[in-house]
Amino acid sequence: MTNRQKRFTLPATLLSALALTSGTAFADIEKFALQGNVLHIDTDTNDFTVTAIGNNSFQVTFLTDDSGKPYVNLPSMALPDGVAFNKLDLGVSETPNSITLTHKDISASIDKQSHLISYALNGEVVAKERGGLSITDESVSLSFTLDQNEKLYGGGQRVLGMDRRSHSMPLYNKAHYGYTTSSNQMYFGLSAVMSSKHYSVLFDNTASGNLDMGSSAADELLFSAKGGRASYIMVLGENLDDTVTNTVAVTGKQPLPPRWLLGNFASRFGYKSQNEVMDVVDAFNTQDIPVDAVVLDLYWFGKDIKGHMGNLSWDTTAFPEPEKMITTLREQDVKTVLITEPFILTTSKQWESAVANNALAQNDNGAPYTFDFYFGNTGLVDVFSEAGQDWFWQYYEKLAAQGVAGWWGDLGEPEVHPDDIQHIWQSTKVNGAEVHNAYGHQWAKTVYNNLTELQPDTRPFVLMRSGFLGSQRYGMVPWTGDVSRSWGGLKPQVELALQMSVFGLAYTHSDLGGFAGGETFDAELYTRWLQFGTFSPVFRPHAQDNIAPEPVFHADPVKSIARKFIQLRYDMLPYNYSLAFENALYGTPLMRPLAMAYGESDWFENADSYLWGDGLLVSPVTSANQTVWPTALPKGVWFDFFSDTRYQGGQTVDYLLTQENFPVWVKAGSFMPMSKELDRTEQFNARELEIHYWHDSSVASSSYTYYEDDGKNPASVKKGLYTKLLLSASVDDKAALTLTLDSEGSYIGMPKRRNINYVVHGFKEKPKSVAIDGHVVPVQWNEKGKTLSLAISCDYQQSVKVVIM
């Protein structure tokens, strides 16, 4: 080893001081220096930085273009604003051919001659640039090498199959009305790829472009864009689960939503009057179907579909007393959600105000850019400029004062967005092509940040159909757009949700029942879609109103089946809310690919089924007139959620279908906390909890953590204002089952005591004895259901041990 090589084994803090003055280059790297977490690389062409940003991740950003001229980057959208990376313990080493930045088990090695970077985990290279970052006068591109057997998630909303390898797709958010089983371009694209080799690449560029996953060249992953930011993020993981959570940790976790997000929504296109809104809520009440929110589409501001967009105020003819309506609904624990759009028609009430306040995106002459689209002649709110944000926000503020509880942003791709339209972003003019994919993201950010300031004790609900990497930071709840009301529309919904969820958009969901078209009511399709929605992040039937999307307007057996499954969703509220907590704490999706738990080689491409949390496997019925539904089960023991029939996994099983059942399995050893007979999520009573456990002697031990808070406090996660119930089960060599309950943490308003009812599934016959904390108690056995019930009353800090022989 030469003296030169020895010098770069010094601690990073000392190296940082030496490198700028002492670092000599081989080939065309002129100098390099480590300053904090940032490795600066100066070359005879591009200068760039490689930053270690934690969570097994690196950020690479170009500072000059290919000619060596300074390159002005747009701000990062993928990373949180002003993120201050924790100081990391880094090392830099040098060989005649490379410079390597190392943090713990990961490293980024830069070839001195080509400047290409390879990334390693535990000493094994898992990703390497092929062409790397490149800048021309008109484009920014990023190229990586693909291995022959590599499989890829990525691109966000597309209907292409779970493995997107060999596909090429536009990076341009665009509506696809009435899509079914194939779509290469949709509402919410993501310039990101996640590999079966356990890395993800996030191209931090919001411009119109293209993503090629080995279509043009089989061994090349290629991002390209019409200008914009020259930067990307590499995330490494030990496995797929680790890669997912690391990726979400880097781009930002979703804030914990209000508990009412997990209830049932009354929604359609659309309610045309105040009376109609009140009547539909009354119908839910009188027909004993739970409901938590009502969603108002565009008729709240105008009697017609066209000509009124941009009014941003109530049509008082149809809604004469909106505040009274909202208050009356709120007294019933029903929230009001309103649609808004960023298009301000020249015929709208607010056009002159928007122009006068410089709120609109401009043409080259500095005047509002106007164009025709479906709803009329319009301008577009400049959500990037302070003037546009301030002007737009005043209308939200007024509506919030009237009691509106949730916000629906529609057409936010934007649906029409000329490439040459001008936005003002941080005092700089940028054209529509450069920031197109950031529009919905910036809009959500404005709404979310202003709401958190206006209502600091409230968790915002922000429903949007378009955004960018990291949009989950702003509480965004995406949906999959105007899907066809057909079996073809239902089929891709698992794929769409999973592809979004692994990149952090964990509340992606569909218009249950389908939105577009449909001349006659298909009772089976509607029923199966709502059954699927029971195990989805958001339960919101929504459609064009030629066929009612709400179950209250359908006859039995459709209505009775819908009632049963909606009630089940409310019964599952503790389990579902705990999933939301896991997502907020760790970035774990609610809907999860089976590959996250059971191995990529077998399950990476599976879009027929998914995991709802750790415990449930859901296989939606997506074809008509089926009597059996074949489902591949992972190894282990699984129980039919509805009948408790036991299945041996590691094979494909045929699930016998009826109208009223649905293919959902519970993994042996799973816990599920539940409530009973809620009509609203507000009625949740933490004092009363039913904990189900599915027992099988093949599972020697298992554990589960249940999270709980007040359902409202925005600071619950940040300040640790929540409790955890630590549930565990074990089987000894005498086949005795032991269930243990412990607790940690507390929150304001938490009950001092709990009444817990254990329901244990899986026994073939009545147990001989049951002891609670050493005291034998009578056995409560349901012979028909083969379940054991145990009622326990305990202090919230008390540890409880149950032994069942």
C-alpha positions in Angstrom: 0.0 0.0 0.0 1.4 3.4 -1.0 1.5 6.4 1.3 -1.2 8.0 -0.9 -3.6 5.0 -0.3 -2.9 5.0 3.4 -3.9 8.6 3.7 -7.5 7.8 2.7 -7.9 5.3 5.6 -7.9 8.3 8.0 -11.2 9.1 9.8 -13.8 10.9 7.7 -13.7 14.0 9.8 -9.9 14.5 9.2 -10.2 13.3 5.6 -12.7 16.1 5.0 -10.2 18.7 5.9 -7.4 17.1 3.9 -9.1 16.1 0.7 -9.7 19.4 -1.0 -6.1 20.5 -0.6 -4.4 17.1 -0.9 -6.6 14.9 -3.1 -4.8 14.3 -6.4 -6.7 12.6 -9.2 -6.1 9.7 -11.4 -7.5 9.8 -15.0 -9.9 12.8 -15.3 -11.2 13.2 -11.8 -9.4 16.4 -10.8 -10.1 16.3 -7.1 -12.6 14.9 -4.5 -13.5 15.8 -1.0 -15.8 14.6 1.8 -17.6 17.4 3.6 -20.1 16.1 6.1 -22.2 13.5 4.3 -21.3 14.8 0.9 -18.6 13.5 -1.4 -17.7 16.2 -3.9 -16.3 15.0 -7.3 -14.7 17.4 -9.6 -14.0 16.2 -13.2 -13.0 17.7 -16.5 -16.7 17.4 -17.6 -19.4 16.9 -15.0 -18.9 17.9 -11.4 -21.3 16.0 -9.1 -21.9 15.0 -5.5 -22.7 11.7 -3.9 -24.5 12.2 -0.6 -25.1 9.5 2.0 -28.6 10.2 3.3 -29.2 7.4 5.7 -31.7 4.5 5.4 -29.1 2.6 3.2 -29.4 5.4 0.5 -27.3 7.7 -1.6 -28.2 10.8 -3.5 -26.3 11.7 -6.7 -26.7 15.2 -8.1 -24.9 16.9 -11.0 -23.5 20.4 -10.5 -22.4 21.0 -14.1 -23.5 19.9 -17.5 -21.5 17.8 -20.0 -19.7 20.9 -21.2 -18.6 21.8 -17.6 -21.0 24.8 -17.3 -22.9 25.2 -14.0 -26.2 23.4 -14.1 -29.2 25.0 -12.2 -31.2 22.2 -10.6 -34.8 22.6 -9.7 -35.6 21.8 -6.1 -35.9 18.1 -5.1 -39.5 16.9 -5.0 -38.7 13.3 -3.9 -37.1 14.4 -0.7 -38.6 16.4 2.2 -38.0 20.2 2.1 -34.9 21.3 3.9 -34.2 17.8 5.1 -31.1 17.8 7.3 -29.4 14.5 7.1 -28.0 13.2 10.3 -24.2 13.1 10.4 -23.1 9.6 9.4 -19.9 7.7 10.1 -18.5 7.5 6.6 -15.3 6.3 5.1 -13.6 7.1 1.7 -11.1 4.8 0.1 -9.2 5.1 -3.1 -7.6 2.7 -5.6 -5.9 3.6 -8.9 -9.3 3.1 -10.6 -12.0 4.1 -8.2 -13.1 6.2 -5.2 -15.5 4.5 -2.8 -17.8 6.1 -0.2 -18.8 3.7 2.5 -21.5 3.8 5.2 -21.8 0.6 7.4 -22.7 -2.2 5.0 -23.3 -0.1 1.9 -20.9 1.6 -0.5 -20.9 3.7 -3.7 -17.8 3.2 -5.9 -17.0 5.8 -8.6 -14.9 4.7 -11.6 -12.3 7.4 -12.1 -12.3 7.3 -15.8 -15.9 6.8 -16.7 -17.4 8.3 -13.6 -19.9 5.5 -13.5 -21.1 4.4 -10.0 -21.7 0.9 -8.7 -23.5 0.2 -5.5 -22.8 -2.6 -3.1 -24.5 -4.1 0.0 -22.4 -6.4 2.3 -19.6 -6.3 -0.3 -21.8 -7.5 -3.2 -22.5 -5.2 -6.1 -26.3 -5.0 -6.6 -26.7 -2.1 -9.0 -24.4 -0.3 -11.4 -24.8 2.6 -13.7 -24.5 1.9 -17.4 -24.6 5.4 -18.8 -25.2 7.1 -15.5 -26.6 10.6 -15.4 -26.3 12.7 -18.5 -27.3 16.2 -19.4 -27.8 17.9 -22.8 -29.3 21.2 -23.7 -32.7 19.6 -23.9 -32.7 16.5 -21.8 -31.6 14.8 -18.6 -31.2 11.0 -18.6 -30.2 8.2 -16.2 -29.0 4.7 -17.3 -28.4 1.6 -15.3 -27.5 -2.0 -16.2 -30.0 -4.7 -15.8 -29.1 -8.3 -15.0 -30.7 -11.0 -17.1 -33.0 -12.4 -14.5 -33.9 -9.1 -12.7 -37.6 -8.3 -12.2 -38.9 -4.8 -11.7 -41.7 -2.9 -10.0 -42.0 0.7 -11.0 -43.6 3.5 -13.0 -46.6 3.9 -10.6 -50.1 3.6 -12.0 -49.9 1.4 -15.1 -51.7 -1.8 -16.1 -48.8 -3.9 -17.4 -48.4 -6.7 -14.9 -46.4 -6.7 -11.6 -43.1 -7.3 -13.4 -42.7 -4.2 -15.6 -39.4 -5.5 -17.1 -39.3 -5.1 -20.9 -41.9 -2.3 -20.9 -41.4 1.4 -21.9 -43.8 4.1 -20.7 -44.3 7.8 -20.7 -43.3 9.7 -17.6 -46.3 12.1 -18.0 -49.3 12.0 -15.7 -52.3 11.8 -17.8 -55.9 10.7 -17.4 -57.0 7.4 -18.9 -60.8 7.5 -18.9 -62.5 4.1 -18.7 -59.4 2.0 -18.6 -59.6 -1.8 -18.2 -57.0 -4.5 -18.4 -54.2 -2.6 -20.2 -52.8 0.9 -19.7 -49.4 2.3 -20.3 -50.1 5.8 -19.1 -52.3 6.9 -16.3 -53.1 9.5 -13.6 -50.2 9.0 -11.2 -46.9 7.9 -12.7 -43.7 7.4 -10.6 -40.2 7.9 -12.0 -38.9 5.1 -9.9 -38.0 1.4 -10.1 -37.7 -1.3 -7.5 -35.7 -4.4 -8.3 -35.9 -8.0 -7.2 -32.2 -7.5 -6.5 -33.3 -5.4 -3.5 -32.6 -1.8 -4.6 -34.7 1.1 -5.8 -33.8 3.9 -8.1 -35.7 7.2 -7.7 -35.2 9.6 -10.6 -35.8 12.9 -8.9 -37.0 14.7 -12.0 -40.5 16.1 -12.5 -40.3 16.8 -16.2 -42.2 15.1 -19.0 -40.1 12.1 -20.0 -40.0 8.4 -20.5 -39.1 5.3 -18.5 -37.7 2.3 -20.4 -37.3 -0.9 -18.3 -35.3 -3.0 -20.8 -37.6 -2.5 -23.8 -35.2 -0.8 -26.2 -32.1 -2.6 -24.8 -32.8 -5.7 -22.8 -30.0 -5.0 -20.3 -30.6 -1.3 -19.7 -32.9 0.7 -17.4 -33.2 4.2 -18.9 -35.0 7.3 -17.5 -35.1 10.4 -19.7 -36.8 13.8 -19.3 -37.2 17.1 -21.1 -34.8 19.0 -18.8 -35.4 19.4 -15.1 -33.4 18.2 -12.2 -30.3 16.1 -12.7 -30.4 14.0 -9.6 -31.4 10.5 -8.4 -31.5 8.5 -5.2 -30.3 4.9 -4.8 -31.9 2.8 -2.0 -30.5 -0.6 -1.0 -32.2 -3.3 1.1 -31.5 -6.7 2.6 -34.8 -8.0 1.1 -37.9 -6.6 -0.6 -39.5 -5.6 2.7 -36.4 -3.8 3.8 -36.1 -2.0 0.4 -39.7 -0.9 0.7 -39.4 0.6 4.1 -36.0 2.2 3.4 -37.5 3.8 0.2 -40.4 5.3 2.2 -38.2 6.4 5.0 -36.1 8.4 2.4 -39.1 10.0 0.6 -41.1 10.6 3.8 -43.7 8.6 5.7 -47.4 9.3 5.4 -48.8 11.2 8.4 -51.3 9.2 10.5 -54.7 9.9 8.9 -57.9 10.7 10.9 -59.5 7.5 12.0 -62.7 8.4 10.0 -60.7 7.8 6.8 -61.2 4.1 7.4 -65.1 4.4 7.5 -67.6 4.2 4.6 -68.0 7.1 2.2 -71.2 8.2 0.4 -70.0 9.5 -2.9 -71.1 9.9 -6.5 -70.9 12.1 -9.6 -72.7 13.8 -8.1 -75.1 15.1 -5.4 -77.0 18.0 -7.0 -78.6 19.6 -4.0 -78.6 20.0 -0.3 -81.7 17.9 0.0 -80.1 15.1 -2.0 -77.1 15.1 0.4 -79.3 14.9 3.5 -81.5 12.3 1.9 -78.7 9.9 1.1 -77.3 10.2 4.7 -80.8 9.5 6.0 -81.0 6.5 3.8 -77.8 5.1 5.3 -79.1 5.8 8.8 -82.6 4.2 8.3 -81.2 1.2 6.5 -78.7 0.5 9.2 -75.6 0.8 7.0 -72.6 2.6 8.7 -71.3 5.8 7.0 -68.7 8.3 8.0 -68.4 10.9 5.2 -70.3 12.3 2.3 -68.3 13.5 -0.8 -69.6 16.4 -3.0 -68.6 16.5 -6.6 -68.7 19.5 -8.8 -72.4 20.3 -8.5 -71.8 22.1 -5.1 -70.6 25.1 -7.1 -72.7 24.9 -10.2 -75.8 23.3 -11.6 -74.1 22.1 -14.8 -71.0 20.0 -15.6 -69.6 22.7 -17.8 -69.2 26.4 -17.3 -68.8 26.7 -13.6 -65.4 25.3 -12.7 -63.4 27.9 -10.7 -66.4 29.4 -8.9 -65.0 28.0 -5.7 -68.2 29.0 -3.8 -71.5 27.4 -3.1 -74.4 27.4 -5.6 -76.8 28.8 -3.1 -79.8 27.9 -5.3 -79.1 24.2 -4.9 -77.3 24.5 -1.5 -79.1 27.4 0.2 -77.8 26.7 3.7 -74.5 24.9 3.3 -73.2 25.6 6.8 -76.4 24.3 8.3 -76.1 21.2 6.2 -72.5 20.6 7.3 -73.3 21.2 10.9 -76.3 18.8 10.8 -74.1 16.1 9.3 -71.3 16.8 11.8 -73.8 16.3 14.6 -74.4 12.8 13.2 -70.6 12.2 13.0 -70.7 12.5 9.2 -67.9 14.5 7.6 -68.3 16.7 4.5 -65.7 16.4 1.7 -65.6 18.8 -1.2 -64.1 18.6 -4.6 -61.9 21.4 -6.0 -60.1 21.7 -9.3 -57.2 24.0 -10.3 -58.9 25.2 -13.5 -60.4 28.7 -13.3 -62.8 29.1 -16.3 -63.0 32.6 -17.9 -66.8 32.3 -17.3 -66.4 31.6 -13.5 -67.1 33.9 -10.7 -63.5 34.1 -9.7 -61.8 34.7 -13.0 -61.3 38.5 -12.6 -60.0 38.0 -9.0 -57.5 35.3 -10.2 -56.2 37.6 -12.9 -55.9 40.6 -10.7 -54.0 38.6 -8.1 -51.5 37.0 -10.5 -52.8 33.6 -9.5 -52.7 32.0 -12.9 -49.9 30.4 -14.9 -48.8 32.6 -17.7 -47.9 32.7 -21.4 -44.6 34.1 -22.8 -46.0 37.7 -22.6 -46.8 37.5 -18.9 -50.6 37.3 -19.4 -52.7 34.4 -18.1 -52.4 31.4 -20.4 -55.9 30.4 -21.5 -57.0 27.4 -23.4 -60.1 25.3 -24.2 -60.7 21.9 -22.6 -63.8 19.8 -21.8 -65.2 22.1 -19.1 -64.7 25.4 -21.0 -62.2 28.1 -21.7 -59.8 28.3 -18.8 -56.7 29.4 -17.0 -54.7 27.2 -14.6 -53.8 28.1 -11.0 -50.1 28.4 -10.6 -49.7 26.2 -7.5 -45.9 26.8 -7.6 -46.0 30.6 -7.2 -46.7 32.3 -3.8 -49.3 34.5 -5.5 -51.1 31.4 -6.9 -50.9 29.5 -3.6 -52.2 32.5 -1.5 -55.0 33.2 -3.8 -56.2 29.6 -4.1 -55.8 29.0 -0.3 -58.3 31.8 0.7 -61.2 29.7 -0.7 -60.1 26.6 1.2 -59.8 28.7 4.4 -63.4 30.0 4.0 -64.7 26.5 3.4 -62.8 25.2 6.4 -64.4 27.9 8.5 -67.8 26.5 7.3 -66.9 23.1 8.6 -65.7 21.2 5.6 -63.6 18.3 6.9 -62.0 16.8 3.8 -60.5 17.9 0.6 -60.7 16.3 -2.8 -58.4 17.6 -5.5 -59.4 16.5 -9.0 -57.8 16.8 -12.5 -54.4 17.5 -10.9 -52.2 15.8 -13.5 -53.1 18.6 -14.6 -55.6 17.1 -17.1 -54.6 19.7 -19.6 -51.2 21.3 -19.2 -49.5 22.9 -22.2 -45.7 22.4 -22.4 -45.1 26.1 -22.9 -47.2 27.4 -20.1 -45.1 29.3 -17.5 -45.0 28.8 -13.8 -43.1 30.8 -11.2 -41.2 28.5 -8.8 -39.0 30.1 -6.2 -38.8 33.3 -8.3 -37.7 31.3 -11.4 -39.8 30.8 -14.5 -40.3 27.1 -15.5 -42.4 25.7 -18.3 -45.1 23.2 -18.0 -43.0 20.4 -19.5 -40.4 20.8 -16.7 -42.8 20.5 -13.8 -45.8 18.7 -15.2 -45.4 15.6 -12.9 -45.0 17.8 -9.8 -48.2 19.8 -10.2 -50.5 17.5 -8.1 -47.7 17.1 -5.5 -47.2 20.8 -5.1 -51.0 21.3 -4.9 -51.3 18.7 -2.1 -48.4 20.2 -0.3 -50.0 23.7 -0.3 -53.3 22.3 1.0 -51.7 20.1 3.6 -49.3 22.6 5.0 -51.9 25.4 5.2 -54.4 23.1 6.8 -51.9 22.0 9.5 -51.2 25.6 10.3 -54.9 26.6 10.2 -56.1 23.6 12.1 -53.2 22.4 14.2 -55.3 19.9 16.2 -56.7 18.2 13.1 -55.3 15.6 10.7 -55.9 16.7 7.1 -57.7 14.5 4.6 -56.4 15.2 1.1 -57.8 13.0 -1.7 -55.9 13.5 -5.0 -55.5 11.5 -8.2 -52.0 12.7 -9.2 -48.7 13.5 -7.6 -45.0 12.6 -7.5 -42.5 10.6 -5.4 -43.0 11.6 -1.8 -46.5 12.9 -2.1 -47.5 10.8 0.8 -45.7 13.3 3.1 -48.6 15.6 2.5 -51.2 13.1 3.6 -52.2 12.3 0.0 -54.8 9.7 -0.5 -54.6 8.7 -4.2 -57.2 6.8 -6.2 -56.9 5.0 -9.5 -59.0 7.4 -11.6 -62.0 6.9 -13.8 -61.9 3.2 -14.1 -64.4 1.3 -16.3 -67.5 0.0 -14.5 -66.7 -3.5 -15.7 -64.9 -6.7 -14.8 -62.1 -5.5 -16.9 -61.9 -2.4 -14.7 -61.8 -4.5 -11.5 -59.1 -6.9 -12.6 -56.1 -4.5 -12.4 -56.9 -2.8 -9.1 -54.6 -5.1 -7.0 -51.7 -4.4 -9.3 -52.3 -0.6 -9.3 -52.5 -0.4 -5.5 -49.4 -2.6 -4.9 -47.3 -0.7 -7.4 -48.0 2.5 -5.6 -47.9 1.2 -2.1 -44.3 -0.1 -2.3 -43.2 3.5 -3.1 -45.1 5.0 -0.1 -48.5 5.8 -1.6 -50.2 3.3 0.7 -53.7 4.7 0.6 -54.1 4.1 -3.2 -57.6 2.8 -3.8 -60.3 2.5 -6.5 -63.8 3.9 -7.1 -65.6 0.9 -5.7 -68.0 -0.6 -8.1 -66.3 1.2 -11.0 -66.8 4.8 -12.3 -67.2 5.0 -16.0 -69.9 3.7 -18.3 -72.1 0.7 -17.6 -75.6 0.8 -19.0 -77.2 -1.8 -16.7 -76.5 -2.7 -13.1 -74.2 -5.8 -12.7 -75.1 -7.0 -9.3 -72.3 -9.5 -9.1 -69.6 -7.1 -10.2 -70.8 -4.4 -7.8 -70.9 -6.9 -4.9 -67.5 -8.4 -5.6 -65.9 -4.9 -5.9 -67.4 -3.8 -2.5 -66.2 -7.1 -0.9 -62.7 -6.3 -2.2 -63.0 -2.7 -0.9 -63.6 -4.1 2.6 -59.9 -5.0 2.6 -58.7 -1.9 0.9 -57.2 1.3 2.4 -60.3 3.4 1.6 -63.9 2.3 1.2 -65.5 4.7 -1.2 -68.1 3.6 -3.8 -68.1 6.3 -6.5 -69.6 6.4 -10.0 -71.5 8.2 -12.6 -75.0 8.4 -11.2 -76.9 6.6 -14.0 -76.4 3.6 -11.8 -76.3 4.4 -8.0 -73.0 3.7 -6.4 -74.4 3.7 -2.9 -75.7 0.3 -1.6 -78.7 2.0 0.0 -80.3 2.3 -3.5 -80.1 -1.4 -4.4 -82.4 -4.2 -3.5 -81.5 -7.3 -1.6 -79.5 -9.5 -1.7 -77.0 -6.8 -3.0 -77.9 -4.4 -0.2 -77.8 -7.0 2.6 -74.4 -8.4 1.4 -73.0 -4.9 1.2 -74.3 -4.1 4.7 -72.6 -7.2 6.0 -69.3 -6.3 4.5 -69.4 -2.7 5.4 -70.2 -3.7 9.0 -67.3 -6.1 8.9 -65.1 -3.2 7.9 -66.2 -1.2 10.9 -65.7 -4.3 13.1 -62.2 -4.5 11.8 -61.5 -0.8 12.6 -58.9 -1.6 15.4 -57.0 -3.9 13.1 -57.1 -1.5 10.1 -56.2 1.5 12.2 -53.3 -0.4 13.6 -52.2 -0.9 10.0 -52.4 2.8 9.5 -50.2 3.3 12.6 -47.6 0.8 11.2 -47.5 2.8 8.0 -47.0 6.1 9.8 -44.2 4.6 12.0 -42.4 2.4 9.5 -43.7 3.1 6.0 -45.1 -0.5 5.8 -48.0 -0.6 3.2 -51.5 -1.6 4.3 -51.8 -3.7 1.1 -48.6 -5.7 0.6 -47.2 -7.8 -2.2 -46.9 -11.4 -1.0 -43.2 -11.1 -2.0 -42.6 -8.9 1.0 -43.2 -11.8 3.3 -42.8 -15.0 1.3 -39.9 -14.6 -1.1 -39.5 -12.8 -4.4 -38.7 -15.8 -6.5 -42.2 -17.3 -6.1 -44.4 -14.2 -5.5 -42.8 -11.1 -7.1 -45.1 -11.2 -10.1 -48.3 -12.2 -8.2 -51.1 -9.7 -8.6 -54.0 -12.1 -8.0 -53.7 -11.8 -4.2 -52.2 -9.5 -1.6 -51.6 -9.3 2.1 -53.8 -7.1 4.2 -51.4 -6.5 7.0 -49.5 -9.5 8.2 -52.4 -11.7 9.0 -54.8 -11.7 6.0 -54.4 -13.0 2.5 -57.0 -11.6 0.1 -57.7 -12.9 -3.4 -60.4 -10.7 -5.0 -62.9 -12.4 -7.4 -62.4 -10.6 -10.7 -64.4 -12.8 -13.1 -68.2 -13.3 -13.4 -70.1 -16.5 -12.7 -67.5 -18.3 -10.7 -68.3 -21.2 -8.4 -64.7 -21.8 -7.2 -61.8 -19.4 -7.0 -58.3 -21.0 -7.2 -55.8 -19.3 -5.0 -52.1 -20.0 -4.4 -51.4 -20.1 -0.7 -47.9 -19.7 0.7 -46.5 -22.5 2.9 -48.0 -22.8 6.4 -51.5 -23.3 7.7 -54.3 -20.9 6.6 -57.9 -20.5 7.8 -60.9 -19.4 5.8 -61.7 -16.0 7.4 -65.4 -16.7 7.2 -65.8 -20.4 7.9 -62.6 -21.2 9.8 -62.0 -24.1 7.4 -58.3 -25.1 7.7 -56.1 -25.2 4.6 -52.5 -26.5 4.2 -50.5 -23.9 2.3 -47.8 -24.4 -0.3 -50.4 -25.3 -2.9 -53.2 -23.8 -5.0 -56.6 -24.4 -3.3 -60.1 -24.0 -4.8 -62.2 -21.7 -2.7 -65.9 -22.5 -2.9 -67.8 -19.3 -3.7 -71.2 -18.1 -2.8 -72.7 -14.7 -3.2 -72.0 -13.9 0.5 -68.4 -15.2 1.0 -65.1 -13.9 -0.4 -61.7 -15.5 -0.6 -59.9 -14.2 2.5 -57.5 -16.4 4.5 -56.0 -15.9 7.9 -52.5 -17.1 8.6 -52.3 -19.5 11.5 -50.8 -17.7 14.5 -52.5 -14.3 13.6 -54.2 -11.9 16.0 -56.9 -9.5 15.0 -58.3 -6.9 17.3 -61.9 -6.0 16.5 -64.9 -3.9 17.7 -68.6 -4.6 17.5 -71.6 -2.9 16.1 -70.2 0.5 15.2 -72.2 2.9 13.0 -69.5 5.5 12.9 -65.8 5.4 13.6 -66.3 8.1 16.2 -68.1 5.4 18.3 -65.0 3.4 18.7 -64.6 2.6 22.4 -61.1 1.6 23.5 -62.5 0.1 26.7 -64.2 -2.7 24.7 -62.0 -4.8 22.5 -62.4 -8.3 21.0 -59.2 -10.0 20.1 -59.3 -13.0 17.8 -56.5 -15.5 17.5 -56.2 -18.4 15.0 -54.5 -21.3 16.7 -52.7 -24.2 15.1 -50.2 -26.5 16.8 -47.8 -26.1 13.9 -47.2 -22.5 15.0 -44.9 -22.7 18.0 -45.0 -19.0 18.7 -46.3 -15.8 17.2 -46.7 -12.1 18.2 -48.6 -9.0 17.2 -48.5 -5.4 18.2 -51.8 -3.4 18.3 -51.5 0.4 18.1 -54.0 2.8 19.5 -54.4 6.5 20.2 -57.3 9.0 20.3 -57.8 8.9 16.5 -57.4 12.6 16.1 -54.2 14.1 17.5 -51.7 15.0 14.7 -48.8 14.7 17.1 -49.6 11.1 18.2 -46.6 9.6 16.4 -44.2 12.4 16.8 -44.7 12.8 20.5 -45.3 9.1 21.3 -48.9 9.7 22.4 -50.1 6.2 21.8 -50.3 2.8 23.4 -49.2 -0.6 22.2 -50.8 -3.9 23.2 -48.2 -6.6 22.9 -49.9 -9.9 22.1 -48.1 -13.2 21.9 -48.9 -16.9 21.7 -46.8 -20.0 22.3 -47.4 -23.7 22.3 -45.5 -26.0 24.7 -44.5 -29.6 24.3 -47.8 -30.7 26.0 -49.7 -28.7 23.3 -50.9 -26.1 25.8 -51.5 -22.7 24.3 -50.4 -19.7 26.2 -51.7 -16.2 25.3 -49.9 -13.2 26.8 -51.0 -9.5 26.8 -48.7 -6.7 27.8 -48.8 -3.0 27.2 -46.5 0.0 26.6 -47.2 3.7 26.4 -50.3 5.9 26.9 -52.3 8.7 25.5 -54.6 11.4 26.8 -58.0 9.9 27.2 -56.9 6.3 27.3 -59.2 4.1 29.4 -57.9 3.1 32.8 -59.4 -0.4 32.4 -60.3 -2.6 29.4 -62.8 -5.3 28.8 -61.2 -7.7 26.5 -62.9 -10.7 24.9 -60.5 -13.3 23.5 -62.0 -15.4 20.7 -59.7 -18.3 19.8 -60.2 -20.2 16.5 -58.7 -23.4 15.4 -59.5 -25.9 18.1 -61.0 -29.2 16.9 -62.7 -29.9 20.2 -63.5 -28.2 23.5 -60.3 -27.5 25.5 -60.0 -29.2 28.9 -59.3 -26.2 31.0 -58.5 -22.5 30.9 -56.5 -20.5 33.4 -56.2 -16.7 33.5 -53.1 -15.6 35.5 -53.1 -19.0 37.2 -56.8 -19.1 38.1 -58.9 -21.7 36.4 -62.1 -20.2 34.8 -65.1 -21.8 33.1 -64.7 -22.7 29.5 -67.0 -20.8 27.1 -67.2 -23.0 24.1 -69.1 -22.5 20.8 -69.6 -26.0 19.5 -71.0 -24.8 16.1 -68.2 -22.4 15.4 -65.5 -24.3 17.3 -64.3 -21.2 19.0 -63.3 -20.5 22.6 -64.3 -17.2 24.2 -62.6 -15.6 27.3 -63.8 -12.4 28.9 -61.1 -10.4 30.7 -61.2 -7.1 32.6 -57.8 -5.6 33.3 -56.0 -2.4 34.1 -54.4 -0.9 31.0 -50.9 -1.5 32.5 -51.7 -5.0 33.6 -50.0 -8.1 32.1 -52.4 -11.0 31.5 -51.5 -14.6 30.8 -54.0 -17.2 29.6 -53.2 -20.9 29.5 -55.5 -23.2 27.5 -55.1 -26.9 27.8 
